[in-house]
Amino acid sequence: MEQRTLGGSGIVVGAIGFGAMNFGFPGGPSDEDAVAMVHQAIDAGVTLIDTADVYTKGESERVVGLAIKDRRDHVVLATKFGLPMSDDPNHSGGSARWIRTAIEGSLRRLGTDYIDLYQMHRPDYQTPLDETLSTLSDLVREGKVRAIGSSTFPPEMIVTAQWAAQTGGHRRFVTEQPRYSIFNRRPEGHVFPTMQAHNMGAVTYAPLASGWLSGADPTTSTRAKLEAHVFDLTNTENQTKIQAAQQLRQLAAEADLPMTHLALGFARAHPAVSAVLIGPRTPEQLTDLLTSAEVTLDTALLDRIDEIVEPGNDVNPADNFDSTIPALANPHLRRRR
C-alpha cells in the first residue's frame, strides 16, 4: 500500500486508514469479527486505526484496544475527544478539565499508554484555543500523546489554531479530519488550501458518502435507518444525488472499476490527503475496499467526475456536521445589546 506522511508530524501511514466507528454498535460486527477485520487490514498494509471516545460511548475504543493488543508497535493509533460523553456539560469540549479526564478514559479503554494522534472532534467556541492547545502540549510532553489534530474545523478556525500555537509556544495541529467524497467536495475550496499552507495533512472520512457511492441502493442500507434525513428522497439535493450516482456508476463501468474503487480513488487523489478512512461493517466490504488501494484515477477520469459534481461543491450541504455557524445561529452573538 502507498505510504504517506501524516501532515507535518513525520509519522508515515498507509493511504487507506481504518475507521472504527461501527465497532460496538448495534448491527455492527461482533468483537471477534472486528478484531479479525483490523488484523486483516494491518496485514494488507493499513497502519492508521481511527476511533473516538464518543463512538458507542467508549465501546469502539474498547474493541480497538482488543484488536491492537499484540500489534501496538505496528499501528498508528488515532482517537478523538470533545463531543459530549454524557449530559454533564463538563463532559465535553476542549477545557483542560475535560481533556485530562477524556485522555485517561481513552487510554484505559484502548489498553495503551500513549496515543499517536489525538484529535479535537469538533471546535469548542466556549473555550479559548490557548487553553486547549496548552493542555494537549502537556500531554505530548508527558508522553501520553505523540501528535495532535483537529476534526471538522472550518478554515478560519484552522488558521486561528495555528496562530494560537505559534504565539503561545504550544504544539500545533498537524492534521484535520474533514468529510470528503465525490458528493462532499467543499474542503477543496478553502479547507484543503488552508491546511496545505500550514503543512497539515487531511485524514478524510466518509469516502462513500454514507453509502451513496457504494454502488448499491443506499436507501436500504443500515446507515439509512440511522440517518433517515441523509436519505430523504423528497429532498431536492438528494434527488440530485440519485442522478449523479447513476452517472458515476456508468462512468465506473466504462472504466471497468467497481463504484467503491472509483470513490476511494477520487478521495486519495487530492494532494492534501494523507489518508482516507474506510468504515467497513463486514469482512467482504473490507476486502473490496482494501483492493481499491491499487487503483489510481487518471486525469481524464478525474475530469469526467468534475463534470458530474462541480469541484468545491457539496451536493447536499446538510451532510456536513459543521454547517451551522455559531455566530449566525446564536442571535445574541450578532446583536448589540
Salt bridges, closest charged atoms under 4 A:
GLU2 OE2 - ARG4 NE 3.08
ASP31 OD2 - ARG62 NH1 3.08
ASP43 OD1 - ARG71 NH1 2.93
ASP50 OD2 - LYS80 NZ 2.59
GLU59 OE1 - ARG62 NH2 2.85
GLU61 OE1 - ARG109 NE 2.73
ASP88 OD2 - HIS91 NE2 3.62
GLU104 OE2 - LYS144 NZ 2.50
ASP116 OD2 - ARG72 NH2 3.05
ASP130 OD1 - HIS170 NE2 2.73
ASP138 OD1 - ARG141 NH2 2.41
GLU142 OE2 - ARG100 NH2 2.72
GLU188 OE1 - ARG185 NE 3.02
GLU227 OE1 - ARG223 NH1 3.51
GLU254 OE1 - ARG304 NH2 3.17
ASP288 OD1 - HIS261 NE2 3.00
ASP306 OD1 - ARG185 NH2 2.86
ASP314 OD2 - ARG186 NE 3.68
ASP319 OD2 - LYS241 NZ 2.71
ASP322 OD1 - ARG186 NH2 2.76
